[in-house]
C-alpha cells in the first residue's frame, strides 16, 4: 500500500503537467488552424495524442504546423519533446 501511495505522489504532478502541456498545445494549434484558414479540424485528444480530420492536400502543411506547436509548447523543458505523426484513413491506419 505504501508503494502505491508513493508512486501516486510522484506520478500525479507528472501526469498533471503533461495534461497542461497538451492543453496549451491544443489552444495554440486551434488558433493557427483558424488564423491560417486550414480546412483541417482537430477532432479528438487522447492522453498525449491529437487526432485531426484533414484534406489530403493540407496534410504536409498540417503535420509541419502541429509538430512545430507541440515540440515548441514548453521551451523551458530541459528534455526536448519529440512528436511522432501517423497518417491514415482511420485511427488504425494512422498507427
The first five atom37 places (N, CA, C, CB, O) and aatype in JSON, in Angstrom:
{
  "aatype": [20, 20, 20, 20, 20, 20, 20, 20, 20, 20, 20, 20, 20, 20, 20, 20, 20, 20, 20, 20, 20, 20, 20, 20, 20, 20, 20, 20, 20, 20, 20, 20, 20, 20, 20, 20, 20, 20, 20, 20, 20, 20, 20, 20, 20, 20, 20, 20, 20, 20, 20, 20, 20, 20, 20, 20, 20, 20, 20, 20, 20, 20, 20, 20, 20, 20, 20, 20, 20, 20, 20, 20, 20, 20, 20, 20, 20, 20, 20, 20, 20, 20, 20, 20, 20, 20, 20, 20, 20, 20, 20, 20, 20, 20, 20],
  "atom_mask": [
    [1, 1, 1, 1, 1],
    [1, 1, 1, 1, 1],
    [1, 1, 1, 1, 1],
    [1, 1, 1, 1, 1],
    [1, 1, 1, 1, 1],
    [1, 1, 1, 1, 1],
    [1, 1, 1, 1, 1],
    [1, 1, 1, 1, 1],
    [1, 1, 1, 1, 1],
    [1, 1, 1, 1, 1],
    [1, 1, 1, 1, 1],
    [1, 1, 1, 1, 1],
    [1, 1, 1, 1, 1],
    [1, 1, 1, 1, 1],
    [1, 1, 1, 1, 1],
    [1, 1, 1, 1, 1],
    [1, 1, 1, 1, 1],
    [1, 1, 1, 1, 1],
    [1, 1, 1, 1, 1],
    [1, 1, 1, 1, 1],
    [1, 1, 1, 1, 1],
    [1, 1, 1, 1, 1],
    [1, 1, 1, 1, 1],
    [1, 1, 1, 1, 1],
    [1, 1, 1, 1, 1],
    [1, 1, 1, 1, 1],
    [1, 1, 1, 1, 1],
    [1, 1, 1, 1, 1],
    [1, 1, 1, 1, 1],
    [1, 1, 1, 1, 1],
    [1, 1, 1, 1, 1],
    [1, 1, 1, 1, 1],
    [1, 1, 1, 1, 1],
    [1, 1, 1, 1, 1],
    [1, 1, 1, 1, 1],
    [1, 1, 1, 1, 1],
    [1, 1, 1, 1, 1],
    [1, 1, 1, 1, 1],
    [1, 1, 1, 1, 1],
    [1, 1, 1, 1, 1],
    [1, 1, 1, 1, 1],
    [1, 1, 1, 1, 1],
    [1, 1, 1, 1, 1],
    [1, 1, 1, 1, 1],
    [1, 1, 1, 1, 1],
    [1, 1, 1, 1, 1],
    [1, 1, 1, 1, 1],
    [1, 1, 1, 1, 1],
    [1, 1, 1, 1, 1],
    [1, 1, 1, 1, 1],
    [1, 1, 1, 1, 1],
    [1, 1, 1, 1, 1],
    [1, 1, 1, 1, 1],
    [1, 1, 1, 1, 1],
    [1, 1, 1, 1, 1],
    [1, 1, 1, 1, 1],
    [1, 1, 1, 1, 1],
    [1, 1, 1, 1, 1],
    [1, 1, 1, 1, 1],
    [1, 1, 1, 1, 1],
    [1, 1, 1, 1, 1],
    [1, 1, 1, 1, 1],
    [1, 1, 1, 1, 1],
    [1, 1, 1, 1, 1],
    [1, 1, 1, 1, 1],
    [1, 1, 1, 1, 1],
    [1, 1, 1, 1, 1],
    [1, 1, 1, 1, 1],
    [1, 1, 1, 1, 1],
    [1, 1, 1, 1, 1],
    [1, 1, 1, 1, 1],
    [1, 1, 1, 1, 1],
    [1, 1, 1, 1, 1],
    [1, 1, 1, 1, 1],
    [1, 1, 1, 1, 1],
    [1, 1, 1, 1, 1],
    [1, 1, 1, 1, 1],
    [1, 1, 1, 1, 1],
    [1, 1, 1, 1, 1],
    [1, 1, 1, 1, 1],
    [1, 1, 1, 1, 1],
    [1, 1, 1, 1, 1],
    [1, 1, 1, 1, 1],
    [1, 1, 1, 1, 1],
    [1, 1, 1, 1, 1],
    [1, 1, 1, 1, 1],
    [1, 1, 1, 1, 1],
    [1, 1, 1, 1, 1],
    [1, 1, 1, 1, 1],
    [1, 1, 1, 1, 1],
    [1, 1, 1, 1, 1],
    [1, 1, 1, 1, 1],
    [1, 1, 1, 1, 1],
    [1, 1, 1, 1, 1],
    [1, 1, 1, 1, 1]
  ],
  "atom_positions": [
    [[0.82, -1.2, 0.0], [0.0, 0.0, 0.0], [0.86, 1.26, 0.0], [-0.93, 0.0, 1.2], [0.57, 2.22, -0.71]],
    [[1.92, 1.24, 0.8], [2.78, 2.42, 0.87], [3.43, 2.7, -0.49], [3.86, 2.25, 1.95], [3.53, 3.86, -0.9]],
    [[3.87, 1.64, -1.19], [4.49, 1.81, -2.5], [3.53, 2.45, -3.48], [4.95, 0.46, -3.04], [3.93, 3.3, -4.28]],
    [[2.27, 2.06, -3.43], [1.24, 2.64, -4.31], [1.1, 4.13, -4.03], [-0.11, 1.92, -4.11], [1.05, 4.93, -4.97]],
    [[1.03, 4.5, -2.77], [0.88, 5.91, -2.39], [2.09, 6.72, -2.83], [0.66, 6.05, -0.87], [1.95, 7.85, -3.3]],
    [[3.28, 6.15, -2.67], [4.5, 6.86, -3.08], [4.53, 7.06, -4.6], [5.75, 6.1, -2.61], [4.88, 8.14, -5.07]],
    [[4.17, 6.02, -5.35], [4.14, 6.14, -6.81], [3.13, 7.2, -7.24], [3.8, 4.78, -7.46], [3.4, 8.0, -8.14]],
    [[1.96, 7.2, -6.61], [0.95, 8.2, -6.94], [1.41, 9.61, -6.6], [-0.36, 7.89, -6.2], [1.14, 10.55, -7.35]],
    [[2.11, 9.77, -5.5], [2.59, 11.09, -5.1], [3.59, 11.64, -6.11], [3.23, 11.02, -3.71], [3.65, 12.84, -6.35]],
    [[4.38, 10.76, -6.7], [5.36, 11.17, -7.71], [4.7, 11.33, -9.07], [6.51, 10.16, -7.8], [5.0, 12.27, -9.81]],
    [[3.8, 10.42, -9.41], [3.21, 10.37, -10.75], [2.17, 11.46, -11.0], [2.58, 9.02, -10.96], [2.08, 11.98, -12.11]],
    [[1.4, 11.82, -10.0], [0.3, 12.79, -10.2], [0.79, 14.13, -10.75], [-0.42, 13.02, -8.89], [0.2, 14.63, -11.71]],
    [[1.84, 14.73, -10.18], [2.3, 16.0, -10.76], [2.81, 15.85, -12.19], [3.4, 16.61, -9.89], [2.64, 16.76, -13.01]],
    [[3.43, 14.71, -12.5], [3.93, 14.49, -13.86], [2.78, 14.4, -14.85], [4.78, 13.22, -13.92], [2.81, 15.03, -15.9]],
    [[1.76, 13.61, -14.51], [0.62, 13.48, -15.41], [-0.15, 14.78, -15.51], [-0.3, 12.36, -14.93], [-0.65, 15.12, -16.58]],
    [[-0.25, 15.51, -14.42], [-0.92, 16.8, -14.46], [-0.19, 17.78, -15.35], [-1.06, 17.37, -13.06], [-0.82, 18.54, -16.09]],
    [[1.14, 17.78, -15.27], [1.94, 18.67, -16.12], [1.79, 18.29, -17.58], [3.41, 18.62, -15.72], [1.68, 19.17, -18.44]],
    [[1.78, 16.99, -17.88], [1.59, 16.54, -19.26], [0.23, 16.97, -19.78], [1.74, 15.0, -19.36], [0.11, 17.37, -20.94]],
    [[-0.78, 16.9, -18.94], [-2.13, 17.33, -19.35], [-2.13, 18.83, -19.64], [-3.17, 16.99, -18.25], [-2.77, 19.28, -20.6]],
    [[-1.44, 19.6, -18.82], [-1.35, 21.05, -19.06], [-0.64, 21.34, -20.37], [-0.62, 21.74, -17.9], [-1.06, 22.22, -21.13]],
    [[0.43, 20.62, -20.65], [1.2, 20.83, -21.88], [0.35, 20.55, -23.1], [2.46, 19.95, -21.89], [0.36, 21.34, -24.05]],
    [[-0.39, 19.44, -23.11], [-1.2, 19.11, -24.29], [-2.33, 20.13, -24.46], [-1.79, 17.67, -24.16], [-2.69, 20.46, -25.59]],
    [[-2.88, 20.62, -23.37], [-3.95, 21.63, -23.48], [-3.43, 22.94, -24.06], [-4.57, 21.9, -22.1], [-4.1, 23.56, -24.89]],
    [[-2.25, 23.36, -23.65], [-1.66, 24.57, -24.22], [-1.39, 24.36, -25.7], [-0.34, 24.95, -23.48], [-1.67, 25.24, -26.52]],
    [[-0.85, 23.2, -26.06], [-0.6, 22.9, -27.48], [-1.9, 22.93, -28.27], [0.08, 21.52, -27.63], [-1.94, 23.45, -29.38]],
    [[-2.96, 22.38, -27.72], [-4.26, 22.37, -28.41], [-4.75, 23.79, -28.68], [-5.3, 21.59, -27.59], [-5.25, 24.08, -29.76]],
    [[-4.62, 24.65, -27.7], [-5.06, 26.05, -27.87], [-4.25, 26.72, -28.98], [-4.91, 26.84, -26.54], [-4.81, 27.4, -29.84]],
    [[-2.94, 26.53, -28.95], [-2.08, 27.14, -29.97], [-2.39, 26.59, -31.36], [-0.6, 26.91, -29.62], [-2.43, 27.34, -32.33]],
    [[-2.6, 25.29, -31.45], [-2.9, 24.67, -32.75], [-4.24, 25.16, -33.27], [-2.91, 23.13, -32.63], [-4.35, 25.5, -34.45]],
    [[-5.25, 25.21, -32.42], [-6.57, 25.68, -32.86], [-6.51, 27.12, -33.35], [-7.59, 25.56, -31.71], [-7.14, 27.47, -34.35]],
    [[-5.75, 27.94, -32.66], [-5.59, 29.34, -33.09], [-4.97, 29.4, -34.48], [-4.71, 30.12, -32.08], [-5.43, 30.18, -35.32]],
    [[-3.96, 28.6, -34.73], [-3.32, 28.61, -36.05], [-4.21, 28.0, -37.12], [-2.0, 27.86, -36.0], [-4.2, 28.45, -38.27]],
    [[-4.99, 26.98, -36.76], [-5.93, 26.42, -37.73], [-6.86, 27.51, -38.25], [-6.76, 25.26, -37.1], [-7.14, 27.59, -39.45]],
    [[-7.33, 28.35, -37.34], [-8.24, 29.43, -37.72], [-7.51, 30.56, -38.45], [-8.94, 29.98, -36.49], [-7.96, 31.01, -39.5]],
    [[-6.4, 31.01, -37.89], [-5.67, 32.14, -38.48], [-5.15, 31.82, -39.88], [-4.52, 32.54, -37.58], [-5.16, 32.68, -40.76]],
    [[-4.69, 30.59, -40.07], [-4.1, 30.2, -41.35], [-5.11, 29.54, -42.28], [-2.93, 29.26, -41.11], [-4.76, 29.0, -43.34]],
    [[-6.37, 29.58, -41.88], [-7.5, 29.11, -42.69], [-7.34, 27.68, -43.19], [-7.7, 30.03, -43.86], [-7.57, 27.39, -44.37]],
    [[-6.94, 26.8, -42.29], [-6.92, 25.38, -42.61], [-8.35, 24.88, -42.75], [-6.16, 24.58, -41.52], [-9.25, 25.39, -42.1]],
    [[-8.54, 23.9, -43.59], [-9.81, 23.17, -43.63], [-9.79, 22.05, -42.6], [-10.07, 22.61, -45.04], [-10.85, 21.55, -42.2]],
    [[-8.61, 21.66, -42.16], [-8.45, 20.59, -41.18], [-9.16, 20.95, -39.88], [-6.95, 20.31, -40.91], [-9.28, 22.12, -39.52]],
    [[-9.63, 19.92, -39.19], [-10.3, 20.08, -37.9], [-9.65, 19.17, -36.87], [-11.82, 19.77, -38.03], [-9.37, 18.01, -37.15]],
    [[-9.41, 19.71, -35.68], [-8.96, 18.89, -34.56], [-10.21, 18.2, -34.02], [-8.22, 19.75, -33.45], [-11.17, 18.87, -33.64]],
    [[-10.19, 16.87, -33.98], [-11.42, 16.16, -33.61], [-11.34, 15.38, -32.3], [-11.79, 15.23, -34.7], [-12.37, 15.06, -31.72]],
    [[-10.12, 15.07, -31.84], [-10.04, 14.22, -30.65], [-8.68, 14.36, -29.98], [-10.3, 12.76, -31.01], [-7.66, 14.48, -30.64]],
    [[-8.69, 14.35, -28.65], [-7.47, 14.31, -27.86], [-7.57, 13.12, -26.92], [-7.24, 15.64, -27.07], [-8.54, 12.99, -26.18]],
    [[-6.55, 12.25, -26.96], [-6.48, 11.1, -26.06], [-5.08, 11.09, -25.44], [-6.8, 9.75, -26.82], [-4.1, 10.86, -26.14]],
    [[-5.0, 11.33, -24.16], [-3.72, 11.39, -23.44], [-2.81, 12.41, -24.12], [-3.04, 9.99, -23.39], [-3.07, 13.61, -24.06]],
    [[-1.73, 11.94, -24.76], [-0.79, 12.87, -25.41], [-0.94, 12.85, -26.92], [0.65, 12.52, -25.02], [-0.01, 13.21, -27.64]],
    [[-2.08, 12.44, -27.4], [-2.32, 12.29, -28.84], [-3.43, 13.22, -29.3], [-2.68, 10.83, -29.18], [-4.45, 13.38, -28.62]],
    [[-3.22, 13.84, -30.45], [-4.25, 14.66, -31.08], [-4.61, 14.03, -32.41], [-3.77, 16.14, -31.27], [-3.74, 13.58, -33.15]],
    [[-5.9, 14.0, -32.71], [-6.38, 13.46, -33.98], [-7.08, 14.56, -34.76], [-7.34, 12.26, -33.75], [-7.8, 15.39, -34.2]],
    [[-6.85, 14.55, -36.07], [-7.39, 15.57, -36.96], [-8.09, 14.92, -38.13], [-6.27, 16.5, -37.45], [-7.76, 13.81, -38.54]],
    [[-9.06, 15.62, -38.67], [-9.64, 15.31, -39.97], [-9.08, 16.36, -40.92], [-11.25, 15.32, -39.94], [-9.17, 17.56, -40.66]],
    [[-8.48, 15.89, -42.02], [-7.72, 16.82, -42.85], [-7.79, 16.42, -44.32], [-6.26, 16.87, -42.39], [-7.61, 15.25, -44.65]],
    [[-8.05, 17.38, -45.2], [-7.98, 17.08, -46.63], [-6.54, 16.67, -47.01], [-8.43, 18.31, -47.48], [-5.58, 17.18, -46.45]],
    [[-6.43, 15.76, -47.95], [-5.12, 15.26, -48.37], [-4.18, 16.39, -48.75], [-5.28, 14.29, -49.55], [-2.99, 16.36, -48.42]],
    [[-4.7, 17.39, -49.44], [-3.84, 18.48, -49.92], [-3.28, 19.35, -48.79], [-4.61, 19.35, -50.88], [-2.36, 20.13, -49.03]],
    [[-3.8, 19.23, -47.57], [-3.29, 20.0, -46.43], [-2.39, 19.18, -45.5], [-4.44, 20.56, -45.63], [-1.83, 19.74, -44.56]],
    [[-2.25, 17.9, -45.75], [-1.55, 17.03, -44.8], [-0.15, 17.5, -44.46], [-1.49, 15.64, -45.35], [0.2, 17.6, -43.28]],
    [[0.66, 17.78, -45.45], [2.05, 18.18, -45.18], [2.11, 19.46, -44.36], [2.82, 18.36, -46.49], [2.88, 19.56, -43.41]],
    [[1.31, 20.43, -44.72], [1.3, 21.71, -44.0], [0.8, 21.52, -42.57], [0.41, 22.74, -44.74], [1.34, 22.11, -41.64]],
    [[-0.24, 20.7, -42.39], [-0.77, 20.43, -41.05], [0.26, 19.71, -40.19], [-2.05, 19.6, -41.14], [0.47, 20.09, -39.04]],
    [[0.89, 18.69, -40.73], [1.9, 17.94, -39.97], [3.01, 18.88, -39.51], [2.5, 16.8, -40.83], [3.42, 18.84, -38.34]],
    [[3.5, 19.73, -40.4], [4.58, 20.66, -40.03], [4.13, 21.62, -38.93], [5.03, 21.46, -41.27], [4.88, 21.87, -37.99]],
    [[2.92, 22.15, -39.04], [2.42, 23.1, -38.05], [2.2, 22.43, -36.7], [1.12, 23.74, -38.54], [2.6, 22.97, -35.66]],
    [[1.58, 21.25, -36.69], [1.31, 20.55, -35.43], [2.62, 20.17, -34.76], [0.44, 19.29, -35.68], [2.77, 20.34, -33.55]],
    [[3.56, 19.66, -35.53], [4.86, 19.29, -34.97], [5.54, 20.53, -34.36], [5.77, 18.66, -36.06], [6.07, 20.46, -33.25]],
    [[5.52, 21.63, -35.07], [6.14, 22.88, -34.57], [5.5, 23.32, -33.26], [6.0, 24.0, -35.62], [6.21, 23.66, -32.31]],
    [[4.18, 23.31, -33.2], [3.49, 23.77, -31.98], [3.68, 22.8, -30.82], [2.0, 23.95, -32.26], [3.91, 23.23, -29.69]],
    [[3.6, 21.5, -31.08], [3.72, 20.54, -29.99], [5.15, 20.45, -29.46], [3.25, 19.16, -30.45], [5.36, 20.35, -28.25]],
    [[6.13, 20.5, -30.35], [7.52, 20.41, -29.9], [7.97, 21.72, -29.25], [8.44, 20.07, -31.07], [8.9, 21.7, -28.43]],
    [[7.35, 22.83, -29.58], [7.75, 24.12, -29.03], [6.87, 24.63, -27.91], [7.77, 25.12, -30.1], [7.03, 25.77, -27.47]],
    [[5.94, 23.81, -27.45], [4.94, 24.26, -26.49], [5.54, 24.64, -25.13], [3.89, 23.2, -26.3], [4.99, 25.48, -24.43]],
    [[6.64, 24.03, -24.77], [7.2, 24.27, -23.44], [8.73, 24.39, -23.54], [6.81, 23.11, -22.45], [9.45, 23.47, -23.19]],
    [[9.21, 25.54, -24.03], [10.64, 25.69, -24.29], [11.52, 25.62, -23.03], [10.89, 26.99, -24.97], [12.73, 25.4, -23.14]],
    [[10.92, 25.8, -21.86], [11.72, 25.74, -20.64], [12.04, 24.32, -20.19], [10.99, 26.46, -19.53], [12.83, 24.13, -19.26]],
    [[11.46, 23.32, -20.83], [11.8, 21.93, -20.5], [13.24, 21.65, -20.88], [10.85, 20.94, -21.22], [13.73, 22.13, -21.91]],
    [[13.92, 20.88, -20.06], [15.31, 20.52, -20.36], [15.39, 19.33, -21.31], [16.05, 20.2, -19.08], [16.43, 19.1, -21.93]],
    [[14.32, 18.6, -21.43], [14.27, 17.45, -22.33], [13.39, 17.84, -23.52], [13.71, 16.16, -21.59], [12.25, 18.26, -23.32]],
    [[13.9, 17.7, -24.74], [13.09, 18.09, -25.89], [11.88, 17.18, -26.07], [13.93, 18.08, -27.16], [11.95, 15.97, -25.83]],
    [[10.78, 17.76, -26.49], [9.59, 16.98, -26.83], [9.71, 16.58, -28.3], [8.27, 17.8, -26.56], [9.94, 17.43, -29.15]],
    [[9.54, 15.31, -28.59], [9.57, 14.82, -29.96], [8.19, 14.32, -30.33], [10.64, 13.7, -30.15], [7.55, 13.61, -29.54]],
    [[7.73, 14.67, -31.5], [6.38, 14.34, -31.94], [6.43, 13.32, -33.07], [5.62, 15.61, -32.4], [7.13, 13.51, -34.06]],
    [[5.69, 12.24, -32.9], [5.51, 11.25, -33.96], [4.19, 11.54, -34.65], [5.54, 9.79, -33.4], [3.22, 11.93, -34.0]],
    [[4.16, 11.37, -35.95], [2.94, 11.63, -36.72], [2.58, 10.38, -37.51], [3.12, 12.84, -37.66], [3.44, 9.75, -38.14]],
    [[1.32, 10.03, -37.48], [0.8, 8.96, -38.31], [-0.34, 9.49, -39.15], [0.33, 7.76, -37.45], [-1.14, 10.31, -38.7]],
    [[-0.42, 9.01, -40.39], [-1.47, 9.45, -41.3], [-2.19, 8.22, -41.83], [-0.89, 10.3, -42.47], [-1.56, 7.23, -42.2]],
    [[-3.51, 8.29, -41.86], [-4.3, 7.19, -42.4], [-5.75, 7.59, -42.55], [-4.18, 5.96, -41.51], [-6.18, 8.64, -42.08]],
    [[-6.49, 6.72, -43.21], [-7.92, 6.98, -43.4], [-8.72, 6.69, -42.15], [-8.45, 6.15, -44.55], [-9.9, 7.04, -42.07]],
    [[-8.1, 6.05, -41.15], [-8.76, 5.78, -39.87], [-7.69, 5.68, -38.79], [-9.62, 4.48, -39.94], [-6.49, 5.7, -39.09]],
    [[-8.11, 5.57, -37.56], [-7.18, 5.56, -36.43], [-6.19, 4.4, -36.54], [-7.95, 5.47, -35.11], [-5.0, 4.59, -36.27]],
    [[-6.66, 3.22, -36.92], [-5.78, 2.06, -37.02], [-4.69, 2.28, -38.06], [-6.6, 0.81, -37.38], [-3.53, 1.99, -37.8]],
    [[-5.05, 2.79, -39.22], [-4.06, 3.04, -40.27], [-3.03, 4.09, -39.84], [-4.75, 3.48, -41.55], [-1.87, 4.02, -40.24]],
    [[-3.44, 5.03, -39.04], [-2.53, 6.09, -38.6], [-1.53, 5.59, -37.57], [-3.32, 7.25, -38.03], [-0.54, 6.27, -37.28]],
    [[-1.78, 4.42, -37.02], [-0.87, 3.86, -36.02], [-0.11, 2.7, -36.61], [-1.63, 3.41, -34.77], [0.71, 2.09, -35.93]]
  ]
}
